Amino acid sequence: MMGRQPMNIGILNIMHDKIDTKKRFDSVLKAAKQSLKITYFYPTMHYRGREVPEYLLKFAEPLALDKVSKMDAFIVTGAPLERLDFNEVTYWKELKELFAFLKKNEMPQLYICWGAMAAANYFYGIDKKMLVEKIFGVYQHKISGTCLLLEGLKSGFKAPHARYADLNKDQILSSDMLKINALSMNGELFLMEARTQPQTFLFAHLEYGKDALTKEYQREAAAYPEKAASLAKPQNYYLNENKMTGELFSWANTQKVFFENWLKRIYCQKRNLDIDKLSF
């Protein structure tokens, strides 16, 4: 375990399954065996005019920038909002205020899935575009260039995706402020970083545990029973894909390596240490 003083990690939890999401991040971050204090937040504008669910109040705080300022790094999770324009999101104004605050304070930021799309649009004007069909399942990836966060992985590593949209890659490639670090073998985004800002954009759900893709499919099928037969099913995930049985946790090593590398970088930045001379 590195050091005695814990690092403070803030997480804006905007996923649909907030309890499971908390459990997943608790698991993957604490598995790095660093001393951490994790604080979960929820967007207040999302609950304007109605009560915040009691279960959420038990483990999350209303998003307040004075509390955010005490964090050493901040994560914005994904959200099932790909089909909405950003301006249609009930708490978009609150998110933009958070984004601006994190940039002003030069705080290390990790944006995941829809959170990555939203942040890239806000900071760099990158457009979101709908995919022909949902990318849903476990896929292999190729690494482009050197990337500290992927150190320890080789091209072909596996990771889970679950989204209906991607970003406009032509806009990213024409920007001198962004760098694509890895793509799926089919060309969907996996990881992107800002060149001059401490911003990381992760498009895969690396926090997902073994059963998370099954749970997501079941949630969609329950929410849209009339479309259940046509819903995308997780690919490259089950031992028996026809029966959807035998879940394979094939991205476990990718998950471990990525989050260890991310926390290691934050630790070194906080203490002005040479990351190349530090080991867990």
Secondary structure per residue as TSV (DSSP state, phi and psi in degrees):
chain	resnum	aa	ss	phi	psi
A	1	M	-	360.0	132.8
A	2	M	-	-87.0	118.6
A	3	G	-	70.2	165.8
A	4	R	S	-99.5	-30.7
A	5	Q	S	-80.0	119.5
A	6	P	-	-69.3	148.9
A	7	M	E	-83.3	141.2
A	8	N	E	-99.4	116.4
A	9	I	E	-111.3	120.7
A	10	G	E	-97.0	141.6
A	11	I	E	-134.0	121.2
A	12	L	E	-87.0	108.9
A	13	N	-	-94.0	100.9
A	14	I	-	-117.7	18.1
A	15	M	S	-73.7	161.3
A	16	H	S	-70.5	-36.7
A	17	D	S	-102.1	75.9
A	18	K	H	-65.4	-35.3
A	19	I	H	-68.5	-48.1
A	20	D	H	-61.6	-38.9
A	21	T	H	-62.4	-42.6
A	22	K	H	-60.0	-46.2
A	23	K	H	-60.4	-39.0
A	24	R	H	-67.1	-46.6
A	25	F	H	-69.4	-38.5
A	26	D	H	-55.5	-43.7
A	27	S	H	-67.9	-50.9
A	28	V	H	-72.9	-33.2
A	29	L	H	-76.3	-42.5
A	30	K	H	-74.9	-17.2
A	31	A	T	-66.8	-19.2
A	32	A	T	-74.0	-5.9
A	33	K	-	61.6	32.6
A	34	Q	-	-101.3	163.1
A	35	S	-	-84.4	112.2
A	36	L	E	-128.5	148.6
A	37	K	E	-123.5	118.6
A	38	I	E	-106.8	126.9
A	39	T	E	-116.8	125.9
A	40	Y	E	-99.5	140.0
A	41	F	E	-124.2	157.7
A	42	Y	E	-128.8	150.7
A	43	P	-	-75.2	124.6
A	44	T	G	-68.1	-33.2
A	45	M	G	-65.6	-24.7
A	46	H	G	-66.5	-23.8
A	47	Y	G	-111.6	18.9
A	48	R	T	-63.7	127.6
A	49	G	T	84.3	4.4
A	50	R	S	-150.4	162.3
A	51	E	-	-77.0	143.7
A	52	V	-	-71.6	133.1
A	53	P	-	-54.4	138.7
A	54	E	H	-60.5	-37.7
A	55	Y	H	-63.1	-34.9
A	56	L	H	-70.0	-37.0
A	57	L	H	-64.4	-20.0
A	58	K	T	-72.8	-22.6
A	59	F	T	-136.2	0.1
A	60	A	E	-131.9	153.9
A	61	E	E	-112.2	154.4
A	62	P	E	-63.6	141.1
A	63	L	-	-63.2	119.5
A	64	A	-	-138.2	126.3
A	65	L	H	-66.1	-28.3
A	66	D	H	-66.7	-32.9
A	67	K	H	-73.5	-39.2
A	68	V	H	-60.6	-35.2
A	69	S	T	-61.8	-18.8
A	70	K	T	-87.5	-2.7
A	71	M	-	-83.6	153.9
A	72	D	S	-91.7	-20.9
A	73	A	E	-161.0	161.3
A	74	F	E	-140.7	139.1
A	75	I	E	-117.2	135.6
A	76	V	E	-114.1	120.4
A	77	T	-	-75.2	177.3
A	78	G	-	-74.7	178.3
A	79	A	-	-161.4	148.0
A	80	P	S	-80.6	62.6
A	81	L	-	-126.2	15.5
A	82	E	T	-58.0	-31.7
A	83	R	T	-78.1	-12.0
A	84	L	S	-92.3	145.1
A	85	D	-	-65.8	150.0
A	86	F	G	-57.4	-39.7
A	87	N	G	-67.7	-13.1
A	88	E	G	-88.4	-9.7
A	89	V	S	-73.3	130.9
A	90	T	T	-59.9	-28.2
A	91	Y	T	-114.2	27.3
A	92	W	H	-61.5	-40.6
A	93	K	H	-61.5	-41.7
A	94	E	H	-66.5	-38.5
A	95	L	H	-63.9	-43.7
A	96	K	H	-62.3	-37.6
A	97	E	H	-64.8	-39.9
A	98	L	H	-64.1	-47.6
A	99	F	H	-56.1	-47.6
A	100	A	H	-61.8	-40.1
A	101	F	H	-66.2	-43.9
A	102	L	H	-63.2	-40.6
A	103	K	H	-66.9	-46.2
A	104	K	H	-58.1	-37.7
A	105	N	T	-90.5	3.4
A	106	E	T	51.6	40.1
A	107	M	-	-84.9	135.7
A	108	P	-	-56.6	130.8
A	109	Q	E	-126.3	135.8
A	110	L	E	-122.9	117.1
A	111	Y	E	-109.7	133.2
A	112	I	E	-120.5	132.0
A	113	C	T	51.0	-115.6
A	114	W	H	-61.6	-34.6
A	115	G	H	-58.5	-37.6
A	116	A	H	-67.7	-40.2
A	117	M	H	-63.5	-44.1
A	118	A	H	-64.6	-45.2
A	119	A	H	-67.5	-41.0
A	120	A	H	-64.7	-35.1
A	121	N	H	-68.1	-43.5
A	122	Y	H	-66.3	-49.1
A	123	F	H	-77.0	-36.4
A	124	Y	H	-127.8	2.4
A	125	G	-	69.8	23.0
A	126	I	-	-77.7	128.9
A	127	D	-	-80.2	144.7
A	128	K	E	-86.9	141.2
A	129	K	E	-135.0	141.0
A	130	M	E	-73.6	141.6
A	131	L	E	-82.5	156.9
A	132	V	E	-60.9	-39.8
A	133	E	E	-145.7	159.2
A	134	K	E	-60.7	133.0
A	135	I	E	-85.3	114.6
A	136	F	E	-146.9	107.8
A	137	G	E	144.1	-160.5
A	138	V	E	-112.8	129.2
A	139	Y	E	-132.7	156.9
A	140	Q	E	-86.9	156.4
A	141	H	E	-135.9	157.2
A	142	K	E	-118.3	138.5
A	143	I	E	-93.4	136.5
A	144	S	-	-115.4	104.8
A	145	G	S	83.3	-177.2
A	146	T	-	-83.7	135.0
A	147	C	-	-147.7	118.7
A	148	L	G	-56.0	-39.5
A	149	L	G	-68.2	-18.4
A	150	L	G	-106.8	8.0
A	151	E	T	-61.8	126.6
A	152	G	T	104.3	-7.5
A	153	L	-	-111.3	154.9
A	154	K	-	-121.6	156.2
A	155	S	T	-53.3	135.9
A	156	G	T	108.4	-6.6
A	157	F	-	-61.7	154.2
A	158	K	E	-106.9	148.4
A	159	A	E	-158.2	151.2
A	160	P	E	-90.9	139.8
A	161	H	E	-122.6	151.4
A	162	A	E	-159.0	85.9
A	163	R	E	-161.3	158.5
A	164	Y	E	-101.2	-0.8
A	165	A	E	-141.6	163.8
A	166	D	E	-139.0	-179.4
A	167	L	E	-100.3	161.0
A	168	N	-	-72.4	105.4
A	169	K	H	-69.3	-30.3
A	170	D	H	-61.9	-39.9
A	171	Q	H	-65.8	-38.9
A	172	I	H	-64.7	-46.8
A	173	L	H	-65.9	-26.0
A	174	S	T	-86.6	-4.6
A	175	S	-	-92.8	135.0
A	176	D	S	-89.7	7.8
A	177	M	S	-105.4	-7.4
A	178	L	E	-128.4	151.0
A	179	K	E	-135.5	126.3
A	180	I	E	-83.7	124.5
A	181	N	E	-96.7	-29.5
A	182	A	E	-160.8	147.4
A	183	L	E	-130.8	158.0
A	184	S	E	-68.7	163.7
A	185	M	T	-61.7	-21.2
A	186	N	T	-92.3	-1.6
A	187	G	S	99.6	2.2
A	188	E	-	-76.5	150.0
A	189	L	E	-65.9	139.4
A	190	F	E	-115.9	-53.1
A	191	L	E	-143.2	137.2
A	192	M	E	-141.6	146.6
A	193	E	E	-131.3	152.0
A	194	A	E	-79.8	143.9
A	195	R	S	-77.6	-30.9
A	196	T	S	-122.3	1.6
A	197	Q	S	-121.9	151.1
A	198	P	S	-79.8	59.7
A	199	Q	E	-120.8	126.7
A	200	T	E	-120.5	133.1
A	201	F	E	-118.7	108.6
A	202	L	E	-108.8	121.0
A	203	F	-	-97.8	-8.2
A	204	A	S	-98.3	155.6
A	205	H	-	-89.9	71.7
A	206	L	T	-68.7	-15.4
A	207	E	T	-76.9	-13.0
A	208	Y	-	-61.8	138.3
A	209	G	-	-89.8	-175.5
A	210	K	T	-55.6	-40.3
A	211	D	T	-99.0	6.0
A	212	A	H	-66.4	-37.2
A	213	L	H	-67.4	-37.3
A	214	T	H	-62.5	-44.5
A	215	K	H	-62.6	-38.4
A	216	E	H	-65.8	-42.6
A	217	Y	H	-61.9	-44.5
A	218	Q	H	-63.5	-37.1
A	219	R	H	-64.6	-44.5
A	220	E	H	-66.3	-40.8
A	221	A	H	-63.8	-37.5
A	222	A	H	-72.1	-33.9
A	223	A	H	-76.1	-30.7
A	224	Y	-	-129.8	67.2
A	225	P	G	-60.1	-29.6
A	226	E	G	-70.5	-16.6
A	227	K	G	-110.8	5.3
A	228	A	G	-54.5	-39.1
A	229	A	G	-67.2	-26.5
A	230	S	G	-102.6	-1.2
A	231	L	S	-68.1	144.7
A	232	A	-	-64.1	139.5
A	233	K	-	-108.5	150.0
A	234	P	-	-59.0	130.6
A	235	Q	B	-99.8	150.5
A	236	N	S	56.9	38.4
A	237	Y	-	-128.4	-33.3
A	238	Y	E	-107.5	149.5
A	239	L	E	-63.1	-40.3
A	240	N	E	-119.9	95.9
A	241	E	T	-69.4	-30.7
A	242	N	T	-64.5	-41.3
A	243	K	T	-93.1	-5.4
A	244	M	T	54.1	53.5
A	245	T	E	-131.1	154.7
A	246	G	E	79.6	64.3
A	247	E	E	-65.7	135.9
A	248	L	-	-109.6	123.6
A	249	F	-	-90.5	65.0
A	250	S	T	-80.1	-6.8
A	251	W	T	-103.8	12.2
A	252	A	H	-56.9	-43.0
A	253	N	H	-69.1	-39.8
A	254	T	H	-59.2	-45.4
A	255	Q	H	-58.0	-49.9
A	256	K	H	-60.7	-49.1
A	257	V	H	-63.8	-46.1
A	258	F	H	-62.8	-51.4
A	259	F	H	-70.3	-32.2
A	260	E	H	-63.6	-44.0
A	261	N	H	-64.2	-40.5
A	262	W	H	-65.3	-45.8
A	263	L	H	-67.8	-36.1
A	264	K	H	-61.6	-42.5
A	265	R	H	-65.4	-41.8
A	266	I	H	-63.7	-42.9
A	267	Y	H	-58.0	-46.5
A	268	C	H	-67.9	-39.9
A	269	Q	H	-63.4	-40.4
A	270	K	H	-64.4	-34.9
A	271	R	H	-107.5	8.6
A	272	N	T	54.3	44.8
A	273	L	-	-100.3	156.0
A	274	D	-	-80.8	111.9
A	275	I	G	-64.1	-28.3
A	276	D	G	-69.0	-18.4
A	277	K	G	-102.6	8.1
A	278	L	-	-109.5	136.0
A	279	S	-	-131.6	155.6
A	280	F	-	-77.4	360.0
